Every structure is written in structure tokens, then in C-alpha cells.
Amino acid sequence: MEERASVKEHTTMASANDSKWQKDAADQNFDYMFKLLIIGNSSVGKTSFLFRYADDSFTSAFVSTVGIDFKVKTVFRQDKRVKLQIWDTAGQERYRTITTAYYRGAMGFILMYDVTNEESFNAVMDWCTQIKTHAWSNCCVCLVGNKCDMEASREVSTRQGQELASELGLEFFETSAKENINVKAVFERLVDIICDKMSESLDQDPSLVNSQTKGTRLTENTAPEGGSCQC
């Protein structure tokens, strides 16, 4: 009964989030709109990371994300006004069916592990498989080792993270949501990569942008061809 109620609750929540997404997409005061997802095991710090970036706030109280939620932030990159819809996903296995439904249409992923938790690092390959299975082949991915401020508790070295990122062909950062280390840099780099790919795509086919539309929402039809997600 508890599991059945839980599924119903998360389905209702997903519908509410879809409504918020549609309402936000109706606002055309932007050049691009990118959908980004933060994924990884439970308790690696995804929610804290998002709150640090979107609201510049941090709380040490741990509350596990239920299902999925998102925040909106508008930034200026490469002379473009870019609206980011950043989705915070639950890491627990029981929510996987719900969260993977949101992978499609995402232009970028922040794949996060906790440097003080080797198990979360070992799960990176499984999360890459989820991206391969459910996301576009041309999505951009950054590998992020969070909680780098907790050096005394570290279980995963910086070199290990760099080597795995190199093996997978991903950008790599170590971050701390608590100390605000590299949080902004991750998002800026991810957005820059997507903007570069978008510009290349538009150079090849200018008809992708409707000149009568002030805001261009990236959809499956306007996704750059070729792909670069190596995970």
C-alpha cells in the first residue's frame, strides 16, 4: 500500500512539474532555453549544489529529494540570454523510472558523485548507461566530484576522477556546494559547450531559427547533429 501511494504521489508531482515547465516555456524573453539534469546517487549533494547555484544558499540539513523538481535561472553567455531549467533528480533506485522519463530533451547533464563515498563514484558507469539509454546521443555531460571541502574524509582522489572523465570523454570538476567551489564554473562550462554546439548547428542550417520568434526553445528538432556524449 505504501509503495502504491508513493507512485501515485510522484505521478501527481510529475504532472505538476510538467505544468510549470509548459508555463515557463511560454515566456519567450530569451534566446535559448536549455534543459539540464543533475543526476547521481542519493546523498551526493545534488540538491545543495542546485540551491547554491540558483539561490546562493546552503543548508547542512539533509532531505532526500522525492522524485524530481527543478529551478529556473537566466544567464548571459556568448551574448545570448539563456534560460536554464535545471532538474534535480532523486538518486534512489525506486524513483529511477520517474526520473529517467525526464532525460529526453535534456541538452546537458551534471553527473555527480561524492568524493567521500567510493560507492557513488563506482556508480558513475551505471549512470552513464542511463544517459545512453534514455537521453539524446548529442547531449553534453560534465562529471562532478562534489564535497571536495571534506578532504579528511576523501575516498576518491582527484586523479581517479580525472582519469575516469578522460576515459569517458567528459569534462571534469571537483566542487563544494558548502564552500561554493566551482559550482558556477560547472554550469558556465556546460552552457558554453551547448551554446557552441548550437551555434555550429545554426551555421550549418540557419532555418532552425524562426526569425519571427524572439526566443528559441531547443527541441529535438533543433538538437545539433553528430553528438559528443561519450559516456
C-alpha positions in Angstrom: 0.0 0.0 0.0 2.8 2.4 0.9 4.6 1.8 -2.4 1.3 2.2 -4.4 0.6 5.5 -2.6 4.2 6.6 -3.3 3.9 6.0 -7.0 0.6 8.0 -7.1 2.2 10.9 -5.2 5.1 11.0 -7.6 2.9 10.8 -10.7 0.9 13.8 -9.4 4.1 15.7 -8.7 5.5 14.9 -12.2 2.3 16.3 -13.7 2.6 19.5 -11.7 6.2 19.9 -12.8 5.2 19.4 -16.4 2.6 22.2 -16.0 5.3 24.5 -14.5 7.6 23.6 -17.4 5.0 24.5 -20.0 4.1 27.8 -18.3 7.8 28.7 -18.2 8.4 27.8 -21.8 5.6 30.2 -22.8 7.8 33.1 -21.7 9.7 33.9 -24.8 12.1 36.5 -23.3 15.2 34.5 -24.1 17.4 33.4 -27.0 17.8 29.8 -25.9 16.3 27.6 -23.3 18.4 24.6 -22.1 17.1 21.8 -20.0 19.8 20.5 -17.7 19.6 17.5 -15.3 21.7 16.8 -12.2 22.0 13.0 -11.7 23.9 10.7 -9.4 23.5 8.5 -6.3 21.4 9.7 -3.4 23.2 12.0 -0.9 26.0 13.1 -3.2 24.8 16.7 -2.8 22.7 17.3 -5.9 20.1 19.5 -4.2 22.6 21.5 -2.3 24.6 22.0 -5.5 21.5 23.3 -7.3 20.4 25.6 -4.4 23.9 27.0 -4.2 23.9 27.9 -7.9 20.3 29.1 -8.2 19.8 30.8 -4.8 23.4 31.1 -3.5 22.2 29.3 -0.3 23.4 26.2 1.6 21.9 24.1 4.4 23.6 21.2 6.1 20.3 19.6 6.8 19.9 16.5 4.5 16.5 16.0 3.0 16.3 13.3 0.3 14.7 14.5 -3.0 11.4 12.9 -3.7 11.0 12.2 -7.4 12.1 15.3 -9.3 12.0 19.1 -9.1 13.5 22.0 -10.9 14.7 25.6 -10.7 14.9 28.3 -13.3 17.9 30.6 -13.8 18.6 33.0 -16.7 22.2 33.7 -17.6 24.0 35.6 -20.3 26.6 33.6 -22.2 28.2 34.4 -25.5 26.0 37.4 -26.0 22.9 35.2 -25.6 20.2 35.3 -23.0 19.9 31.7 -21.9 17.1 30.4 -19.7 18.2 27.3 -17.8 15.7 24.8 -16.5 17.7 22.7 -14.0 16.2 19.5 -12.9 17.2 18.0 -9.5 16.6 14.2 -9.6 16.3 11.6 -6.9 19.1 9.1 -6.7 17.3 6.2 -5.2 16.6 3.2 -7.4 12.8 3.3 -6.6 12.5 6.6 -8.4 14.5 5.7 -11.4 11.5 5.1 -13.7 10.2 8.5 -12.9 13.4 10.4 -13.3 14.6 8.8 -16.5 11.4 9.9 -18.2 12.9 13.5 -17.9 16.2 12.6 -19.7 14.8 13.0 -23.1 15.1 16.6 -24.3 17.9 17.4 -21.9 20.8 19.2 -23.5 23.2 18.7 -20.7 23.8 16.5 -17.6 25.8 17.1 -14.5 26.7 13.6 -13.4 27.7 13.9 -9.7 29.5 11.6 -7.2 30.6 12.3 -3.7 34.4 12.3 -3.2 33.9 10.9 0.3 31.8 8.0 -0.9 33.6 5.5 -3.2 30.3 3.7 -3.9 28.9 6.8 -5.5 32.0 7.0 -7.7 31.7 3.4 -8.7 28.1 4.0 -9.8 29.2 6.6 -12.4 29.3 4.0 -15.2 25.7 2.9 -14.4 24.6 6.5 -14.6 26.3 6.8 -18.0 24.4 3.8 -19.2 21.2 5.5 -18.1 22.2 8.6 -20.2 23.0 6.4 -23.2 19.7 4.6 -22.9 17.3 7.5 -22.2 18.9 10.7 -23.4 19.8 12.2 -26.8 23.1 10.9 -28.2 24.3 14.5 -28.6 23.8 15.7 -25.0 26.7 17.3 -23.1 27.9 15.8 -19.8 30.1 17.1 -17.0 31.5 14.7 -14.4 31.5 16.4 -11.0 33.1 15.2 -7.8 31.3 17.0 -5.0 32.2 17.7 -1.4 35.9 18.4 -2.1 36.0 20.5 1.1 35.8 17.3 3.1 39.4 16.4 2.4 39.8 14.4 5.7 37.0 12.0 4.6 38.0 11.7 1.0 37.8 8.2 -0.6 38.1 9.1 -4.3 41.2 11.0 -5.4 41.2 13.9 -7.8 43.3 11.8 -10.2 40.8 9.0 -10.2 38.1 11.4 -11.2 40.2 12.9 -13.9 41.1 9.5 -15.3 37.5 8.4 -15.4 36.4 11.6 -17.0 39.2 11.2 -19.6 38.2 7.6 -20.3 34.5 8.7 -20.8 35.3 11.8 -22.8 33.7 14.1 -20.2 34.5 17.5 -18.7 35.6 17.1 -15.1 35.3 19.3 -12.0 35.7 18.9 -8.3 33.2 21.1 -6.4 31.9 22.0 -3.0 28.3 23.3 -2.6 29.1 24.2 1.0 32.2 26.3 0.3 30.9 27.4 -3.1 33.9 25.9 -5.0 33.5 25.6 -8.8 29.7 25.5 -8.6 29.2 28.4 -11.0 32.1 27.2 -13.2 30.4 23.8 -13.9 27.2 25.4 -15.1 29.1 28.1 -17.2 31.2 25.4 -18.9 28.2 23.2 -19.6 26.2 26.1 -21.0 29.2 27.2 -23.1 29.6 23.8 -24.6 25.9 23.6 -25.5 26.0 27.2 -27.0 29.0 26.3 -29.1 27.2 23.2 -30.5 24.1 25.2 -31.0 26.0 27.9 -33.0 27.6 25.2 -35.1 24.2 23.7 -35.9 22.7 27.1 -36.8 25.7 27.9 -39.0 25.0 24.7 -40.9 21.3 25.3 -41.1 20.0 28.8 -40.3 16.4 27.8 -40.9 16.5 26.2 -37.5 15.7 29.6 -36.0 12.4 31.3 -36.9 13.3 35.0 -37.5 9.9 36.0 -36.2 10.4 34.3 -32.9 12.4 36.2 -30.3 13.0 33.2 -28.1 14.2 29.9 -29.4 13.5 26.9 -27.3 15.8 24.0 -28.1 13.8 20.9 -29.0 14.6 17.5 -30.5 14.3 19.1 -34.0 16.9 21.7 -33.3 19.4 19.5 -31.5 22.9 19.5 -33.1 23.7 16.6 -35.2 26.7 14.3 -34.6 26.7 14.1 -30.9 29.5 14.2 -28.4 28.3 12.3 -25.4 31.0 9.7 -24.9 29.7 8.1 -21.7 
